[in-house]
Amino acid sequence: MYLTSDKKKEIFAQHGKNEQDTGSAEGQIALFTFRINHLTGHLKNNHKDHSTRRSLIRLVGKRRSLLDYLKKKDIERYRSVIAELNLRK
C-alpha cells in the first residue's frame, strides 16, 4: 500500500504542528497533495481507470476548498503552504 500510517505521521509531522495534529488545514492539504500525486502517476499508466479519475477529481476539489478556506482565514499560512508544497508555478 502506498500510504501507510507511518507515512501519514511523517506528513503530518512535517506540515502540521506535530504528528498528532491531523485536523489542521496545512496537514490535510499536504496529505491530499501526496495522494493526488500518487493517483496522477497511476493514471499516466492506466488511462482507462475511470473510477480512479473520479477519485482524483474529488480530491482536487477537496484540496481546492481547503486552500480557499485557508486563504480566507489566514493569507500568510496559505502562502506558506503554497510555497512548501510547490502548488503554483
C-alpha positions in Angstrom: 0.0 0.0 0.0 1.3 3.4 -0.9 0.1 5.3 2.1 1.0 3.7 5.4 0.3 5.1 8.8 4.0 5.9 9.2 3.9 7.9 6.0 0.8 9.8 7.3 2.5 10.6 10.6 5.6 11.8 8.7 3.4 14.1 6.5 1.5 15.5 9.5 4.7 16.0 11.5 6.3 17.9 8.6 3.4 20.1 7.7 1.2 20.2 10.8 2.2 21.2 14.4 3.1 17.6 15.2 2.2 14.1 14.1 -0.9 14.0 16.2 -2.3 17.2 14.5 -4.4 15.6 11.8 -7.1 18.2 11.7 -5.0 21.3 10.6 -5.7 22.6 7.2 -2.0 22.5 6.3 -1.7 18.8 7.2 -4.8 17.9 5.3 -3.6 19.8 2.2 -0.3 18.1 2.4 -1.9 14.7 2.7 -4.3 15.4 -0.3 -1.3 16.6 -2.3 0.6 13.3 -1.6 -2.5 11.3 -2.7 -3.1 13.5 -5.8 0.5 13.0 -6.9 0.2 9.2 -6.4 -3.1 9.0 -8.3 -1.7 11.2 -11.1 1.1 8.8 -11.6 -1.3 5.8 -11.6 -3.5 7.4 -14.2 -0.5 8.1 -16.5 -0.1 4.3 -16.8 -3.8 3.3 -16.6 -5.6 6.0 -18.5 -8.8 4.0 -18.8 -9.3 3.7 -15.0 -12.3 6.0 -14.7 -13.1 5.3 -11.0 -9.6 6.5 -10.1 -10.0 9.5 -12.3 -13.2 10.4 -10.4 -11.4 10.0 -7.1 -8.7 12.2 -8.3 -11.1 14.9 -9.3 -12.8 14.7 -5.9 -9.5 15.0 -4.1 -8.5 18.1 -6.1 -11.9 19.7 -5.2 -11.4 19.0 -1.5 -7.9 20.4 -1.6 -9.1 23.4 -3.5 -11.9 24.1 -0.9 -9.3 23.8 1.9 -7.0 26.2 0.2 -9.8 28.6 -0.3 -10.7 28.4 3.4 -7.1 28.9 4.4 -6.8 31.9 2.0 -9.9 33.5 3.5 -8.9 32.9 7.2 -5.1 33.5 7.1 -3.3 34.6 4.0 0.2 34.1 5.4 -0.5 30.4 6.3 -1.9 30.0 2.7 1.2 31.5 1.2 3.5 29.3 3.3 1.5 26.1 2.3 1.7 27.1 -1.4 5.5 27.6 -1.1 6.2 24.4 0.8 4.2 22.1 -1.5 5.1 23.9 -4.8 1.4 24.1 -5.8 1.8 27.1 -8.0 4.2 27.8 -10.9 
